[in-house]
Amino acid sequence: MARQITSTGNDGLPMWDTFEASFFVGAGLSVGIVLGILFPSLWRTFRRRFRKSSHYAPNDKKLENNLSVNLQILTENQESILLNNEEHELGTFKHDKNSFIILAEAFVLARNYFQIGNARESIRIYIDILTNENVSKQETHRALFELSQVYASIGLQVRAFDTAIELFRRVPKNSEVLEHILKVCSTGYFPEKLYTALSIYKGFLDTKLKLNIAHSLCKIGEMQFRENEKLEKAIELARMALRWERNSARAMMLLWQVTSYELWQKISHDPKMMWTALASDLEALIEIYKNTNISPAAGANYLSIIISKMSNEKEAIESYAIVQNEFKRVLNKDKIDLNTQKYLWASIFHAALLIQNSPELKKSRFLGDVLAILGESQSYFDFVFRQDEAARIGYSSHKCGKCGSFFSSFAWKCLHCNAEETLKLIIMPNFEHS
């Protein structure tokens, strides 16, 4: 029997002829080109067609139609960043079984439903947009952003975060999306979710954004401290806020209050230690006023609690004579500049006004004595008990240092220009903090 002879190469394997090699190379290139062109489109269609509406639908079936905020429409500049400058054509959008509308009209219709208070219908349209295979990538981004805002406005903060974080993973450099997530997390008190968002962000950090991040952390920390008394968690959030913005007065105030509260828990009903703790608290306030321009009213609420607690202690005044030298050594006025002293006494005065408006004043037999010791003179605080006098000279009025708007009470954010930490207490015409 004749043997078939096969040509082999040096390694003993069969050698390809020119036709076979050309065929497989051409076939490979053709398949690659076809997949490269069609696969993204096919995958996009597959994903949208089989995506369930429940992925974006609210968990709570009881939707409130009372909207608390207006829907934010992105400016052209913000939109171009959000949409990655991708060009697209307006397509048609199927709103119900019997009608087709232009996609742009669908967005307008969803916003209109939102503005008139019909959140349920607005959400339904946004979900239809997100699950339609003809909607482009950038319009998907827009729908995710606006749907998250709708959820946030009706109190579904978890669903608002889940929707926004899906968008944020796609556009991790967009600061507008991050600021929206900060609002959602601080409103819903989601520290872990906030950490997740901060770890995703890849964009530029300016002073305004860093301060916004710090305030979101502080708001959650204040809730932990005020409602749950989770002191370790509150301290962690305050320190993290200071790492983001080292000059945040709100973060400094939170850290001071939580650490002070820990100390006061340990010295309950010990009048001597109370005076030492009070001196430390006032010293901490002095450092905050030296490094920031925040209103003295910022720390007045917590300070009023301390003063009330001391005033209710029967042996407080008698104990002061024992620790007077130590108290003055900690709170050395000679080392405090005049303007900082004015801020400190203004804070004490504002705390006294808060006490005056509370039922604690009637219970406190020694309030006047405690205030006299702090002010070195009883007459210094005589007008504390004349609320009309205090209001007349402007102790309850605040002015924004950025836009000049006036407010009747203190807040961490100006309600007119949204600037953080700009409200200053109006005390006297010749009183300025240098």
ABEGO torsion letter per residue (X at the ends): XBBBBBBBBAAGBBBBBAAAAAAAAAAAAAAAAAAAAAAAAAAAAAAAAABBAAAABBABABBBABBABBBBBBBAAAAAAAAGGBBBBBBBBBABAABBBBAAAAAAAAAAAAAAGBAAAAAAAAAAAAABAABBAAAAAAAAAAAAAAAAAAGBAAAAAAAAAAAAAABAABAAAAAAAAAAAAAAGBAAAAAAAAAABABBBBAAAAAAAAAAAAAAAAAAAAAAGBAAAAAAAAAAAAAABAABAAAAAAAAAAAAAAAAAAABGBAAAAAAAAAAAAAAAAAAAAABABBAAAAAAAAAAAAAAAAABAAAAAAAAAAAAAAAAABBAAABBAAAAAAAAAAAAAAAAAAAABAAAAABAAAAAAAAAAAGBAAAAAAAABAAAAAAAGAABBBBAAAGBBBABBBABBAAAGBBGABBBBABAABBBX
